[in-house]
Amino acid sequence: MQTSDVADITRNALFLVIQVAAPILLISLVIGLIVSIFQTVTSIQEQTLTFVPKIIITFLGIILLGNWMLTQLITYIHTLWDDFSIYIR
């Protein structure tokens, strides 16, 4: 296995992690922003108010996007296994 092979596997794995995590992180970011604006407008400064909507929406996002996320990860693992003979030289 060459150093370039390891670098390619690592780069692809990191890109996949970013690609799979980004939708959930963006959902959480948007909900946090909406709750922060709501808190500013209503002068409610309760710290725990941000956590409950974020957790609920994040779980809903995982439920809705979980199949896609798992498919992406399985496809990457299948690609690694299919190319396994190339890496052993």
LUMSEZA-975688 format. One record per residue (C-alpha): residue number from 1; x, y, z. Coordinates in pm, whole numbers, plus 50000, padded with zeros to 5 digits. Layout:
BEGIN
+-----+-------+-------+-------+
:   i :     u :     v :     w :
+-----+-------+-------+-------+
: NUM :     X :     Y :     Z :
...
+-----+-------+-------+-------+
//
This chain:
BEGIN
+-----+-------+-------+-------+
:   i :     u :     v :     w :
+-----+-------+-------+-------+
:   1 : 50000 : 50000 : 50000 :
:   2 : 50139 : 50332 : 49894 :
:   3 : 50130 : 50653 : 50092 :
:   4 : 49909 : 50807 : 49825 :
:   5 : 49655 : 50526 : 49876 :
:   6 : 49638 : 50601 : 50248 :
:   7 : 49602 : 50972 : 50175 :
:   8 : 49319 : 50904 : 49928 :
:   9 : 49134 : 50678 : 50173 :
:  10 : 49174 : 50934 : 50451 :
:  11 : 49064 : 51225 : 50230 :
:  12 : 48758 : 51034 : 50108 :
:  13 : 48667 : 50927 : 50462 :
:  14 : 48693 : 51283 : 50597 :
:  15 : 48488 : 51417 : 50308 :
:  16 : 48225 : 51151 : 50374 :
:  17 : 48210 : 51242 : 50744 :
:  18 : 48160 : 51608 : 50655 :
:  19 : 47901 : 51520 : 50391 :
:  20 : 47702 : 51296 : 50626 :
:  21 : 47723 : 51523 : 50932 :
:  22 : 47655 : 51853 : 50755 :
:  23 : 47274 : 51825 : 50721 :
:  24 : 47226 : 51747 : 51091 :
:  25 : 47466 : 52022 : 51195 :
:  26 : 47293 : 52274 : 50968 :
:  27 : 46952 : 52178 : 51106 :
:  28 : 47081 : 52226 : 51460 :
:  29 : 47240 : 52558 : 51366 :
:  30 : 46921 : 52693 : 51209 :
:  31 : 46705 : 52587 : 51504 :
:  32 : 46954 : 52740 : 51747 :
:  33 : 46946 : 53065 : 51552 :
:  34 : 46566 : 53071 : 51545 :
:  35 : 46544 : 53005 : 51919 :
:  36 : 46806 : 53274 : 51987 :
:  37 : 46610 : 53527 : 51784 :
:  38 : 46292 : 53426 : 51969 :
:  39 : 46470 : 53470 : 52303 :
:  40 : 46599 : 53812 : 52203 :
:  41 : 46260 : 53932 : 52081 :
:  42 : 46070 : 53809 : 52387 :
:  43 : 46346 : 53886 : 52643 :
:  44 : 46329 : 53527 : 52770 :
:  45 : 46682 : 53434 : 52876 :
:  46 : 46624 : 53077 : 52984 :
:  47 : 46936 : 52874 : 52898 :
:  48 : 46760 : 52539 : 52877 :
:  49 : 46512 : 52669 : 52618 :
:  50 : 46763 : 52616 : 52337 :
:  51 : 46835 : 52251 : 52412 :
:  52 : 46492 : 52090 : 52388 :
:  53 : 46402 : 52215 : 52036 :
:  54 : 46754 : 52137 : 51913 :
:  55 : 46742 : 51783 : 52048 :
:  56 : 46394 : 51714 : 51910 :
:  57 : 46472 : 51854 : 51565 :
:  58 : 46810 : 51679 : 51555 :
:  59 : 46647 : 51344 : 51632 :
:  60 : 46383 : 51409 : 51367 :
:  61 : 46660 : 51493 : 51121 :
:  62 : 46840 : 51171 : 51204 :
:  63 : 46516 : 50976 : 51161 :
:  64 : 46448 : 51138 : 50824 :
:  65 : 46807 : 51137 : 50693 :
:  66 : 46933 : 50824 : 50869 :
:  67 : 46867 : 50596 : 50574 :
:  68 : 47060 : 50825 : 50339 :
:  69 : 47345 : 50861 : 50589 :
:  70 : 47372 : 50485 : 50637 :
:  71 : 47359 : 50427 : 50260 :
:  72 : 47649 : 50668 : 50210 :
:  73 : 47857 : 50495 : 50476 :
:  74 : 47779 : 50146 : 50344 :
:  75 : 47867 : 50252 : 49990 :
:  76 : 48203 : 50381 : 50109 :
:  77 : 48276 : 50058 : 50299 :
:  78 : 48178 : 49852 : 49994 :
:  79 : 48415 : 50060 : 49783 :
:  80 : 48695 : 49998 : 50031 :
:  81 : 48629 : 49624 : 50033 :
:  82 : 48606 : 49610 : 49653 :
:  83 : 48944 : 49783 : 49622 :
:  84 : 49102 : 49575 : 49898 :
:  85 : 49306 : 49367 : 49655 :
:  86 : 49453 : 49685 : 49504 :
:  87 : 49576 : 49804 : 49842 :
:  88 : 49759 : 49481 : 49924 :
:  89 : 50068 : 49481 : 49709 :
+-----+-------+-------+-------+
//
